[in-house]
Amino acid sequence: MEKAEKGKTIKRLKRIEGQVRGIQSMLENDRECPDILIEISAIKSALDAVSRIIAQNYAYECVKLDPQNEEKLESLLKAIFKYR
């Protein structure tokens, strides 16, 4: 993973970590369930975004597909994430 992309991904994960701590605090402070569920939904979306970044990185950099297959790769990734 490129250094810039890796830094952005780590930053996202740290933000998610903070959100999880926030949920713990919300529970300790007896916050309303709908508020907690909204935060959980946000965390799930954020983790999905991170998983897409990592999967795309793996497909492009680790597998080292022929550049001519880039369009097919894009199509495959869209299909995978559409049905997750």
PDB file of N, CA, C and O in Angstrom:
ATOM      1  N   MET A   1       0.848  -1.167   0.000  1.00  0.00           N
ATOM      2  CA  MET A   1       0.000   0.000   0.000  1.00  0.00           C
ATOM      3  C   MET A   1       0.900   1.238   0.000  1.00  0.00           C
ATOM      4  O   MET A   1       1.880   1.312   0.742  1.00  0.00           O
ATOM      5  N   GLU A   2       0.550   2.196  -0.838  1.00  0.00           N
ATOM      6  CA  GLU A   2       1.335   3.420  -0.893  1.00  0.00           C
ATOM      7  C   GLU A   2       1.282   4.145   0.450  1.00  0.00           C
ATOM      8  O   GLU A   2       0.297   4.051   1.183  1.00  0.00           O
ATOM      9  N   LYS A   3       2.343   4.859   0.755  1.00  0.00           N
ATOM     10  CA  LYS A   3       2.471   5.515   2.047  1.00  0.00           C
ATOM     11  C   LYS A   3       1.307   6.470   2.329  1.00  0.00           C
ATOM     12  O   LYS A   3       0.767   6.472   3.435  1.00  0.00           O
ATOM     13  N   ALA A   4       0.920   7.271   1.352  1.00  0.00           N
ATOM     14  CA  ALA A   4      -0.179   8.230   1.542  1.00  0.00           C
ATOM     15  C   ALA A   4      -1.493   7.500   1.804  1.00  0.00           C
ATOM     16  O   ALA A   4      -2.255   7.875   2.695  1.00  0.00           O
ATOM     17  N   GLU A   5      -1.747   6.467   1.027  1.00  0.00           N
ATOM     18  CA  GLU A   5      -2.981   5.684   1.193  1.00  0.00           C
ATOM     19  C   GLU A   5      -2.996   4.977   2.538  1.00  0.00           C
ATOM     20  O   GLU A   5      -4.030   4.910   3.203  1.00  0.00           O
ATOM     21  N   LYS A   6      -1.855   4.456   2.931  1.00  0.00           N
ATOM     22  CA  LYS A   6      -1.736   3.779   4.220  1.00  0.00           C
ATOM     23  C   LYS A   6      -2.016   4.759   5.357  1.00  0.00           C
ATOM     24  O   LYS A   6      -2.716   4.421   6.312  1.00  0.00           O
ATOM     25  N   GLY A   7      -1.480   5.955   5.259  1.00  0.00           N
ATOM     26  CA  GLY A   7      -1.709   6.973   6.283  1.00  0.00           C
ATOM     27  C   GLY A   7      -3.179   7.337   6.403  1.00  0.00           C
ATOM     28  O   GLY A   7      -3.699   7.472   7.511  1.00  0.00           O
ATOM     29  N   LYS A   8      -3.854   7.497   5.264  1.00  0.00           N
ATOM     30  CA  LYS A   8      -5.284   7.819   5.265  1.00  0.00           C
ATOM     31  C   LYS A   8      -6.094   6.686   5.890  1.00  0.00           C
ATOM     32  O   LYS A   8      -7.039   6.922   6.643  1.00  0.00           O
ATOM     33  N   THR A   9      -5.712   5.467   5.569  1.00  0.00           N
ATOM     34  CA  THR A   9      -6.439   4.311   6.093  1.00  0.00           C
ATOM     35  C   THR A   9      -6.253   4.197   7.601  1.00  0.00           C
ATOM     36  O   THR A   9      -7.207   3.916   8.325  1.00  0.00           O
ATOM     37  N   ILE A  10      -5.044   4.412   8.070  1.00  0.00           N
ATOM     38  CA  ILE A  10      -4.791   4.370   9.512  1.00  0.00           C
ATOM     39  C   ILE A  10      -5.570   5.479  10.215  1.00  0.00           C
ATOM     40  O   ILE A  10      -6.112   5.269  11.300  1.00  0.00           O
ATOM     41  N   LYS A  11      -5.625   6.648   9.603  1.00  0.00           N
ATOM     42  CA  LYS A  11      -6.383   7.769  10.171  1.00  0.00           C
ATOM     43  C   LYS A  11      -7.866   7.398  10.297  1.00  0.00           C
ATOM     44  O   LYS A  11      -8.502   7.702  11.307  1.00  0.00           O
ATOM     45  N   ARG A  12      -8.406   6.747   9.277  1.00  0.00           N
ATOM     46  CA  ARG A  12      -9.804   6.302   9.321  1.00  0.00           C
ATOM     47  C   ARG A  12     -10.022   5.306  10.453  1.00  0.00           C
ATOM     48  O   ARG A  12     -11.008   5.386  11.185  1.00  0.00           O
ATOM     49  N   LEU A  13      -9.080   4.359  10.587  1.00  0.00           N
ATOM     50  CA  LEU A  13      -9.216   3.345  11.639  1.00  0.00           C
ATOM     51  C   LEU A  13      -9.137   3.969  13.030  1.00  0.00           C
ATOM     52  O   LEU A  13      -9.834   3.529  13.945  1.00  0.00           O
ATOM     53  N   LYS A  14      -8.304   4.979  13.197  1.00  0.00           N
ATOM     54  CA  LYS A  14      -8.232   5.665  14.492  1.00  0.00           C
ATOM     55  C   LYS A  14      -9.532   6.407  14.792  1.00  0.00           C
ATOM     56  O   LYS A  14      -9.970   6.468  15.941  1.00  0.00           O
ATOM     57  N   ARG A  15     -10.144   6.969  13.752  1.00  0.00           N
ATOM     58  CA  ARG A  15     -11.440   7.641  13.916  1.00  0.00           C
ATOM     59  C   ARG A  15     -12.493   6.619  14.344  1.00  0.00           C
ATOM     60  O   ARG A  15     -13.308   6.889  15.226  1.00  0.00           O
ATOM     61  N   ILE A  16     -12.471   5.442  13.711  1.00  0.00           N
ATOM     62  CA  ILE A  16     -13.411   4.370  14.069  1.00  0.00           C
ATOM     63  C   ILE A  16     -13.184   3.941  15.517  1.00  0.00           C
ATOM     64  O   ILE A  16     -14.134   3.727  16.270  1.00  0.00           O
ATOM     65  N   GLU A  17     -11.933   3.821  15.888  1.00  0.00           N
ATOM     66  CA  GLU A  17     -11.598   3.451  17.267  1.00  0.00           C
ATOM     67  C   GLU A  17     -12.203   4.459  18.249  1.00  0.00           C
ATOM     68  O   GLU A  17     -12.741   4.073  19.287  1.00  0.00           O
ATOM     69  N   GLY A  18     -12.114   5.731  17.921  1.00  0.00           N
ATOM     70  CA  GLY A  18     -12.697   6.765  18.766  1.00  0.00           C
ATOM     71  C   GLY A  18     -14.210   6.649  18.840  1.00  0.00           C
ATOM     72  O   GLY A  18     -14.808   6.873  19.892  1.00  0.00           O
ATOM     73  N   GLN A  19     -14.830   6.295  17.712  1.00  0.00           N
ATOM     74  CA  GLN A  19     -16.279   6.113  17.702  1.00  0.00           C
ATOM     75  C   GLN A  19     -16.694   4.948  18.603  1.00  0.00           C
ATOM     76  O   GLN A  19     -17.697   5.031  19.311  1.00  0.00           O
ATOM     77  N   VAL A  20     -15.919   3.865  18.571  1.00  0.00           N
ATOM     78  CA  VAL A  20     -16.224   2.712  19.425  1.00  0.00           C
ATOM     79  C   VAL A  20     -16.111   3.112  20.892  1.00  0.00           C
ATOM     80  O   VAL A  20     -16.958   2.742  21.705  1.00  0.00           O
ATOM     81  N   ARG A  21     -15.082   3.856  21.228  1.00  0.00           N
ATOM     82  CA  ARG A  21     -14.955   4.352  22.609  1.00  0.00           C
ATOM     83  C   ARG A  21     -16.140   5.252  22.973  1.00  0.00           C
ATOM     84  O   ARG A  21     -16.623   5.246  24.105  1.00  0.00           O
ATOM     85  N   GLY A  22     -16.591   6.021  21.985  1.00  0.00           N
ATOM     86  CA  GLY A  22     -17.743   6.883  22.210  1.00  0.00           C
ATOM     87  C   GLY A  22     -18.994   6.073  22.533  1.00  0.00           C
ATOM     88  O   GLY A  22     -19.792   6.470  23.382  1.00  0.00           O
ATOM     89  N   ILE A  23     -19.163   4.945  21.862  1.00  0.00           N
ATOM     90  CA  ILE A  23     -20.310   4.088  22.155  1.00  0.00           C
ATOM     91  C   ILE A  23     -20.205   3.520  23.567  1.00  0.00           C
ATOM     92  O   ILE A  23     -21.199   3.443  24.289  1.00  0.00           O
ATOM     93  N   GLN A  24     -19.013   3.131  23.949  1.00  0.00           N
ATOM     94  CA  GLN A  24     -18.827   2.635  25.316  1.00  0.00           C
ATOM     95  C   GLN A  24     -19.242   3.710  26.325  1.00  0.00           C
ATOM     96  O   GLN A  24     -19.925   3.424  27.309  1.00  0.00           O
ATOM     97  N   SER A  25     -18.827   4.927  26.070  1.00  0.00           N
ATOM     98  CA  SER A  25     -19.179   6.040  26.942  1.00  0.00           C
ATOM     99  C   SER A  25     -20.689   6.294  26.932  1.00  0.00           C
ATOM    100  O   SER A  25     -21.290   6.568  27.971  1.00  0.00           O
ATOM    101  N   MET A  26     -21.283   6.200  25.760  1.00  0.00           N
ATOM    102  CA  MET A  26     -22.732   6.387  25.655  1.00  0.00           C
ATOM    103  C   MET A  26     -23.477   5.358  26.498  1.00  0.00           C
ATOM    104  O   MET A  26     -24.461   5.688  27.160  1.00  0.00           O
ATOM    105  N   LEU A  27     -23.013   4.124  26.476  1.00  0.00           N
ATOM    106  CA  LEU A  27     -23.635   3.072  27.282  1.00  0.00           C
ATOM    107  C   LEU A  27     -23.450   3.343  28.775  1.00  0.00           C
ATOM    108  O   LEU A  27     -24.383   3.206  29.566  1.00  0.00           O
ATOM    109  N   GLU A  28     -22.250   3.723  29.134  1.00  0.00           N
ATOM    110  CA  GLU A  28     -21.975   4.026  30.546  1.00  0.00           C
ATOM    111  C   GLU A  28     -22.832   5.184  31.056  1.00  0.00           C
ATOM    112  O   GLU A  28     -23.209   5.216  32.228  1.00  0.00           O
ATOM    113  N   ASN A  29     -23.134   6.122  30.181  1.00  0.00           N
ATOM    114  CA  ASN A  29     -23.917   7.303  30.556  1.00  0.00           C
ATOM    115  C   ASN A  29     -25.407   7.150  30.256  1.00  0.00           C
ATOM    116  O   ASN A  29     -26.159   8.124  30.274  1.00  0.00           O
ATOM    117  N   ASP A  30     -25.820   5.913  29.982  1.00  0.00           N
ATOM    118  CA  ASP A  30     -27.237   5.600  29.756  1.00  0.00           C
ATOM    119  C   ASP A  30     -27.886   6.441  28.662  1.00  0.00           C
ATOM    120  O   ASP A  30     -29.013   6.910  28.819  1.00  0.00           O
ATOM    121  N   ARG A  31     -27.173   6.629  27.560  1.00  0.00           N
ATOM    122  CA  ARG A  31     -27.735   7.354  26.417  1.00  0.00           C
ATOM    123  C   ARG A  31     -28.851   6.536  25.789  1.00  0.00           C
ATOM    124  O   ARG A  31     -28.935   5.323  25.985  1.00  0.00           O
ATOM    125  N   GLU A  32     -29.687   7.196  25.051  1.00  0.00           N
ATOM    126  CA  GLU A  32     -30.827   6.557  24.399  1.00  0.00           C
ATOM    127  C   GLU A  32     -30.354   5.551  23.340  1.00  0.00           C
ATOM    128  O   GLU A  32     -29.361   5.775  22.647  1.00  0.00           O
ATOM    129  N   CYS A  33     -31.085   4.447  23.236  1.00  0.00           N
ATOM    130  CA  CYS A  33     -30.727   3.396  22.275  1.00  0.00           C
ATOM    131  C   CYS A  33     -30.657   3.896  20.827  1.00  0.00           C
ATOM    132  O   CYS A  33     -29.728   3.521  20.111  1.00  0.00           O
ATOM    133  N   PRO A  34     -31.598   4.725  20.370  1.00  0.00           N
ATOM    134  CA  PRO A  34     -31.491   5.185  18.974  1.00  0.00           C
ATOM    135  C   PRO A  34     -30.185   5.937  18.695  1.00  0.00           C
ATOM    136  O   PRO A  34     -29.613   5.807  17.613  1.00  0.00           O
ATOM    137  N   ASP A  35     -29.721   6.715  19.662  1.00  0.00           N
ATOM    138  CA  ASP A  35     -28.447   7.429  19.488  1.00  0.00           C
ATOM    139  C   ASP A  35     -27.289   6.449  19.349  1.00  0.00           C
ATOM    140  O   ASP A  35     -26.398   6.639  18.521  1.00  0.00           O
ATOM    141  N   ILE A  36     -27.310   5.412  20.158  1.00  0.00           N
ATOM    142  CA  ILE A  36     -26.253   4.395  20.114  1.00  0.00           C
ATOM    143  C   ILE A  36     -26.299   3.642  18.787  1.00  0.00           C
ATOM    144  O   ILE A  36     -25.260   3.378  18.182  1.00  0.00           O
ATOM    145  N   LEU A  37     -27.496   3.300  18.342  1.00  0.00           N
ATOM    146  CA  LEU A  37     -27.642   2.570  17.077  1.00  0.00           C
ATOM    147  C   LEU A  37     -27.170   3.397  15.887  1.00  0.00           C
ATOM    148  O   LEU A  37     -26.617   2.852  14.932  1.00  0.00           O
ATOM    149  N   ILE A  38     -27.384   4.702  15.940  1.00  0.00           N
ATOM    150  CA  ILE A  38     -26.893   5.573  14.867  1.00  0.00           C
ATOM    151  C   ILE A  38     -25.376   5.523  14.810  1.00  0.00           C
ATOM    152  O   ILE A  38     -24.798   5.452  13.725  1.00  0.00           O
ATOM    153  N   GLU A  39     -24.728   5.560  15.961  1.00  0.00           N
ATOM    154  CA  GLU A  39     -23.264   5.488  16.005  1.00  0.00           C
ATOM    155  C   GLU A  39     -22.760   4.141  15.501  1.00  0.00           C
ATOM    156  O   GLU A  39     -21.763   4.072  14.782  1.00  0.00           O
ATOM    157  N   ILE A  40     -23.453   3.073  15.881  1.00  0.00           N
ATOM    158  CA  ILE A  40     -23.060   1.739  15.411  1.00  0.00           C
ATOM    159  C   ILE A  40     -23.172   1.672  13.887  1.00  0.00           C
ATOM    160  O   ILE A  40     -22.298   1.112  13.225  1.00  0.00           O
ATOM    161  N   SER A  41     -24.232   2.234  13.337  1.00  0.00           N
ATOM    162  CA  SER A  41     -24.405   2.265  11.887  1.00  0.00           C
ATOM    163  C   SER A  41     -23.274   3.035  11.209  1.00  0.00           C
ATOM    164  O   SER A  41     -22.771   2.623  10.164  1.00  0.00           O
ATOM    165  N   ALA A  42     -22.884   4.145  11.806  1.00  0.00           N
ATOM    166  CA  ALA A  42     -21.782   4.941  11.250  1.00  0.00           C
ATOM    167  C   ALA A  42     -20.478   4.151  11.262  1.00  0.00           C
ATOM    168  O   ALA A  42     -19.698   4.223  10.312  1.00  0.00           O
ATOM    169  N   ILE A  43     -20.241   3.406  12.323  1.00  0.00           N
ATOM    170  CA  ILE A  43     -19.026   2.601  12.424  1.00  0.00           C
ATOM    171  C   ILE A  43     -19.028   1.499  11.367  1.00  0.00           C
ATOM    172  O   ILE A  43     -18.007   1.241  10.729  1.00  0.00           O
ATOM    173  N   LYS A  44     -20.170   0.857  11.187  1.00  0.00           N
ATOM    174  CA  LYS A  44     -20.261  -0.197  10.174  1.00  0.00           C
ATOM    175  C   LYS A  44     -19.963   0.363   8.785  1.00  0.00           C
ATOM    176  O   LYS A  44     -19.254  -0.265   7.999  1.00  0.00           O
ATOM    177  N   SER A  45     -20.498   1.529   8.488  1.00  0.00           N
ATOM    178  CA  SER A  45     -20.242   2.155   7.185  1.00  0.00           C
ATOM    179  C   SER A  45     -18.766   2.497   7.028  1.00  0.00           C
ATOM    180  O   SER A  45     -18.182   2.297   5.962  1.00  0.00           O
ATOM    181  N   ALA A  46     -18.172   3.012   8.091  1.00  0.00           N
ATOM    182  CA  ALA A  46     -16.755   3.371   8.043  1.00  0.00           C
ATOM    183  C   ALA A  46     -15.885   2.137   7.837  1.00  0.00           C
ATOM    184  O   ALA A  46     -14.918   2.184   7.076  1.00  0.00           O
ATOM    185  N   LEU A  47     -16.213   1.038   8.501  1.00  0.00           N
ATOM    186  CA  LEU A  47     -15.451  -0.203   8.318  1.00  0.00           C
ATOM    187  C   LEU A  47     -15.625  -0.756   6.908  1.00  0.00           C
ATOM    188  O   LEU A  47     -14.680  -1.290   6.327  1.00  0.00           O
ATOM    189  N   ASP A  48     -16.821  -0.631   6.360  1.00  0.00           N
ATOM    190  CA  ASP A  48     -17.035  -1.053   4.971  1.00  0.00           C
ATOM    191  C   ASP A  48     -16.141  -0.251   4.022  1.00  0.00           C
ATOM    192  O   ASP A  48     -15.566  -0.800   3.082  1.00  0.00           O
ATOM    193  N   ALA A  49     -16.035   1.043   4.278  1.00  0.00           N
ATOM    194  CA  ALA A  49     -15.189   1.896   3.429  1.00  0.00           C
ATOM    195  C   ALA A  49     -13.727   1.464   3.524  1.00  0.00           C
ATOM    196  O   ALA A  49     -13.028   1.404   2.512  1.00  0.00           O
ATOM    197  N   VAL A  50     -13.269   1.164   4.730  1.00  0.00           N
ATOM    198  CA  VAL A  50     -11.888   0.709   4.911  1.00  0.00           C
ATOM    199  C   VAL A  50     -11.685  -0.632   4.212  1.00  0.00           C
ATOM    200  O   VAL A  50     -10.649  -0.847   3.582  1.00  0.00           O
ATOM    201  N   SER A  51     -12.648  -1.525   4.313  1.00  0.00           N
ATOM    202  CA  SER A  51     -12.484  -2.829   3.659  1.00  0.00           C
ATOM    203  C   SER A  51     -12.411  -2.676   2.141  1.00  0.00           C
ATOM    204  O   SER A  51     -11.674  -3.408   1.481  1.00  0.00           O
ATOM    205  N   ARG A  52     -13.171  -1.730   1.582  1.00  0.00           N
ATOM    206  CA  ARG A  52     -13.094  -1.486   0.133  1.00  0.00           C
ATOM    207  C   ARG A  52     -11.714  -0.984  -0.253  1.00  0.00           C
ATOM    208  O   ARG A  52     -11.148  -1.426  -1.254  1.00  0.00           O
ATOM    209  N   ILE A  53     -11.171  -0.068   0.529  1.00  0.00           N
ATOM    210  CA  ILE A  53      -9.836   0.475   0.245  1.00  0.00           C
ATOM    211  C   ILE A  53      -8.804  -0.646   0.260  1.00  0.00           C
ATOM    212  O   ILE A  53      -7.969  -0.737  -0.639  1.00  0.00           O
ATOM    213  N   ILE A  54      -8.861  -1.488   1.269  1.00  0.00           N
ATOM    214  CA  ILE A  54      -7.878  -2.562   1.402  1.00  0.00           C
ATOM    215  C   ILE A  54      -8.052  -3.591   0.286  1.00  0.00           C
ATOM    216  O   ILE A  54      -7.060  -4.067  -0.266  1.00  0.00           O
ATOM    217  N   ALA A  55      -9.288  -3.941  -0.056  1.00  0.00           N
ATOM    218  CA  ALA A  55      -9.524  -4.905  -1.133  1.00  0.00           C
ATOM    219  C   ALA A  55      -9.040  -4.357  -2.475  1.00  0.00           C
ATOM    220  O   ALA A  55      -8.416  -5.074  -3.257  1.00  0.00           O
ATOM    221  N   GLN A  56      -9.332  -3.089  -2.734  1.00  0.00           N
ATOM    222  CA  GLN A  56      -8.862  -2.486  -3.983  1.00  0.00           C
ATOM    223  C   GLN A  56      -7.340  -2.455  -4.028  1.00  0.00           C
ATOM    224  O   GLN A  56      -6.733  -2.759  -5.055  1.00  0.00           O
ATOM    225  N   ASN A  57      -6.737  -2.090  -2.920  1.00  0.00           N
ATOM    226  CA  ASN A  57      -5.282  -2.056  -2.859  1.00  0.00           C
ATOM    227  C   ASN A  57      -4.711  -3.444  -3.134  1.00  0.00           C
ATOM    228  O   ASN A  57      -3.751  -3.591  -3.891  1.00  0.00           O
ATOM    229  N   TYR A  58      -5.300  -4.446  -2.522  1.00  0.00           N
ATOM    230  CA  TYR A  58      -4.839  -5.811  -2.735  1.00  0.00           C
ATOM    231  C   TYR A  58      -4.958  -6.202  -4.206  1.00  0.00           C
ATOM    232  O   TYR A  58      -4.035  -6.768  -4.792  1.00  0.00           O
ATOM    233  N   ALA A  59      -6.104  -5.890  -4.784  1.00  0.00           N
ATOM    234  CA  ALA A  59      -6.336  -6.261  -6.184  1.00  0.00           C
ATOM    235  C   ALA A  59      -5.350  -5.571  -7.117  1.00  0.00           C
ATOM    236  O   ALA A  59      -4.818  -6.200  -8.031  1.00  0.00           O
ATOM    237  N   TYR A  60      -5.106  -4.301  -6.898  1.00  0.00           N
ATOM    238  CA  TYR A  60      -4.237  -3.549  -7.806  1.00  0.00           C
ATOM    239  C   TYR A  60      -2.746  -3.775  -7.546  1.00  0.00           C
ATOM    240  O   TYR A  60      -1.968  -3.919  -8.489  1.00  0.00           O
ATOM    241  N   GLU A  61      -2.351  -3.806  -6.289  1.00  0.00           N
ATOM    242  CA  GLU A  61      -0.915  -3.846  -5.989  1.00  0.00           C
ATOM    243  C   GLU A  61      -0.385  -5.232  -5.673  1.00  0.00           C
ATOM    244  O   GLU A  61       0.716  -5.581  -6.096  1.00  0.00           O
ATOM    245  N   CYS A  62      -1.142  -6.019  -4.943  1.00  0.00           N
ATOM    246  CA  CYS A  62      -0.631  -7.323  -4.521  1.00  0.00           C
ATOM    247  C   CYS A  62      -0.773  -8.380  -5.601  1.00  0.00           C
ATOM    248  O   CYS A  62       0.132  -9.190  -5.804  1.00  0.00           O
ATOM    249  N   VAL A  63      -1.890  -8.375  -6.284  1.00  0.00           N
ATOM    250  CA  VAL A  63      -2.119  -9.374  -7.314  1.00  0.00           C
ATOM    251  C   VAL A  63      -1.363  -9.017  -8.588  1.00  0.00           C
ATOM    252  O   VAL A  63      -1.018  -9.904  -9.370  1.00  0.00           O
ATOM    253  N   LYS A  64      -1.100  -7.724  -8.809  1.00  0.00           N
ATOM    254  CA  LYS A  64      -0.348  -7.235  -9.962  1.00  0.00           C
ATOM    255  C   LYS A  64      -0.953  -7.705 -11.282  1.00  0.00           C
ATOM    256  O   LYS A  64      -0.289  -8.340 -12.100  1.00  0.00           O
ATOM    257  N   LEU A  65      -2.222  -7.377 -11.465  1.00  0.00           N
ATOM    258  CA  LEU A  65      -2.897  -7.757 -12.703  1.00  0.00           C
ATOM    259  C   LEU A  65      -2.356  -6.953 -13.873  1.00  0.00           C
ATOM    260  O   LEU A  65      -1.843  -5.846 -13.709  1.00  0.00           O
ATOM    261  N   ASP A  66      -2.480  -7.525 -15.034  1.00  0.00           N
ATOM    262  CA  ASP A  66      -2.100  -6.855 -16.271  1.00  0.00           C
ATOM    263  C   ASP A  66      -2.919  -5.570 -16.403  1.00  0.00           C
ATOM    264  O   ASP A  66      -4.138  -5.611 -16.240  1.00  0.00           O
ATOM    265  N   PRO A  67      -2.285  -4.429 -16.692  1.00  0.00           N
ATOM    266  CA  PRO A  67      -3.017  -3.166 -16.813  1.00  0.00           C
ATOM    267  C   PRO A  67      -4.178  -3.216 -17.801  1.00  0.00           C
ATOM    268  O   PRO A  67      -5.133  -2.450 -17.671  1.00  0.00           O
ATOM    269  N   GLN A  68      -4.109  -4.095 -18.773  1.00  0.00           N
ATOM    270  CA  GLN A  68      -5.192  -4.219 -19.744  1.00  0.00           C
ATOM    271  C   GLN A  68      -6.463  -4.778 -19.101  1.00  0.00           C
ATOM    272  O   GLN A  68      -7.555  -4.639 -19.654  1.00  0.00           O
ATOM    273  N   ASN A  69      -6.321  -5.395 -17.959  1.00  0.00           N
ATOM    274  CA  ASN A  69      -7.466  -5.972 -17.268  1.00  0.00           C
ATOM    275  C   ASN A  69      -8.088  -5.006 -16.257  1.00  0.00           C
ATOM    276  O   ASN A  69      -8.966  -5.397 -15.487  1.00  0.00           O
ATOM    277  N   GLU A  70      -7.643  -3.763 -16.256  1.00  0.00           N
ATOM    278  CA  GLU A  70      -8.108  -2.805 -15.246  1.00  0.00           C
ATOM    279  C   GLU A  70      -9.627  -2.626 -15.281  1.00  0.00           C
ATOM    280  O   GLU A  70     -10.264  -2.554 -14.230  1.00  0.00           O
ATOM    281  N   GLU A  71     -10.205  -2.556 -16.469  1.00  0.00           N
ATOM    282  CA  GLU A  71     -11.658  -2.373 -16.584  1.00  0.00           C
ATOM    283  C   GLU A  71     -12.401  -3.579 -16.005  1.00  0.00           C
ATOM    284  O   GLU A  71     -13.409  -3.419 -15.317  1.00  0.00           O
ATOM    285  N   LYS A  72     -11.908  -4.770 -16.283  1.00  0.00           N
ATOM    286  CA  LYS A  72     -12.521  -5.975 -15.738  1.00  0.00           C
ATOM    287  C   LYS A  72     -12.396  -6.003 -14.216  1.00  0.00           C
ATOM    288  O   LYS A  72     -13.317  -6.420 -13.515  1.00  0.00           O
ATOM    289  N   LEU A  73     -11.254  -5.558 -13.721  1.00  0.00           N
ATOM    290  CA  LEU A  73     -11.025  -5.513 -12.289  1.00  0.00           C
ATOM    291  C   LEU A  73     -12.001  -4.548 -11.621  1.00  0.00           C
ATOM    292  O   LEU A  73     -12.574  -4.868 -10.579  1.00  0.00           O
ATOM    293  N   GLU A  74     -12.191  -3.377 -12.208  1.00  0.00           N
ATOM    294  CA  GLU A  74     -13.143  -2.399 -11.671  1.00  0.00           C
ATOM    295  C   GLU A  74     -14.538  -3.006 -11.611  1.00  0.00           C
ATOM    296  O   GLU A  74     -15.242  -2.851 -10.613  1.00  0.00           O
ATOM    297  N   SER A  75     -14.934  -3.689 -12.662  1.00  0.00           N
ATOM    298  CA  SER A  75     -16.239  -4.324 -12.722  1.00  0.00           C
ATOM    299  C   SER A  75     -16.384  -5.381 -11.627  1.00  0.00           C
ATOM    300  O   SER A  75     -17.424  -5.464 -10.973  1.00  0.00           O
ATOM    301  N   LEU A  76     -15.349  -6.177 -11.432  1.00  0.00           N
ATOM    302  CA  LEU A  76     -15.361  -7.212 -10.404  1.00  0.00           C
ATOM    303  C   LEU A  76     -15.510  -6.598  -9.017  1.00  0.00           C
ATOM    304  O   LEU A  76     -16.339  -7.046  -8.226  1.00  0.00           O
ATOM    305  N   LEU A  77     -14.709  -5.572  -8.719  1.00  0.00           N
ATOM    306  CA  LEU A  77     -14.775  -4.935  -7.411  1.00  0.00           C
ATOM    307  C   LEU A  77     -16.145  -4.317  -7.158  1.00  0.00           C
ATOM    308  O   LEU A  77     -16.674  -4.424  -6.051  1.00  0.00           O
ATOM    309  N   LYS A  78     -16.726  -3.675  -8.162  1.00  0.00           N
ATOM    310  CA  LYS A  78     -18.070  -3.093  -8.001  1.00  0.00           C
ATOM    311  C   LYS A  78     -19.085  -4.192  -7.692  1.00  0.00           C
ATOM    312  O   LYS A  78     -19.953  -4.022  -6.837  1.00  0.00           O
ATOM    313  N   ALA A  79     -18.970  -5.307  -8.388  1.00  0.00           N
ATOM    314  CA  ALA A  79     -19.908  -6.412  -8.155  1.00  0.00           C
ATOM    315  C   ALA A  79     -19.750  -6.975  -6.744  1.00  0.00           C
ATOM    316  O   ALA A  79     -20.743  -7.255  -6.073  1.00  0.00           O
ATOM    317  N   ILE A  80     -18.529  -7.140  -6.301  1.00  0.00           N
ATOM    318  CA  ILE A  80     -18.271  -7.673  -4.969  1.00  0.00           C
ATOM    319  C   ILE A  80     -18.879  -6.775  -3.907  1.00  0.00           C
ATOM    320  O   ILE A  80     -19.575  -7.255  -3.012  1.00  0.00           O
ATOM    321  N   PHE A  81     -18.625  -5.484  -3.996  1.00  0.00           N
ATOM    322  CA  PHE A  81     -19.075  -4.572  -2.947  1.00  0.00           C
ATOM    323  C   PHE A  81     -20.551  -4.220  -3.061  1.00  0.00           C
ATOM    324  O   PHE A  81     -21.152  -3.764  -2.089  1.00  0.00           O
ATOM    325  N   LYS A  82     -21.135  -4.422  -4.220  1.00  0.00           N
ATOM    326  CA  LYS A  82     -22.567  -4.149  -4.390  1.00  0.00           C
ATOM    327  C   LYS A  82     -23.407  -5.094  -3.553  1.00  0.00           C
ATOM    328  O   LYS A  82     -24.442  -4.702  -3.015  1.00  0.00           O
ATOM    329  N   TYR A  83     -22.973  -6.314  -3.444  1.00  0.00           N
ATOM    330  CA  TYR A  83     -23.772  -7.331  -2.772  1.00  0.00           C
ATOM    331  C   TYR A  83     -23.282  -7.679  -1.366  1.00  0.00           C
ATOM    332  O   TYR A  83     -23.671  -8.713  -0.823  1.00  0.00           O
ATOM    333  N   ARG A  84     -22.456  -6.855  -0.781  1.00  0.00           N
ATOM    334  CA  ARG A  84     -21.961  -7.098   0.581  1.00  0.00           C
ATOM    335  C   ARG A  84     -22.956  -6.689   1.589  1.00  0.00           C
ATOM    336  O   ARG A  84     -22.709  -6.820   2.788  1.00  0.00           O
TER     337      ARG A  84
END
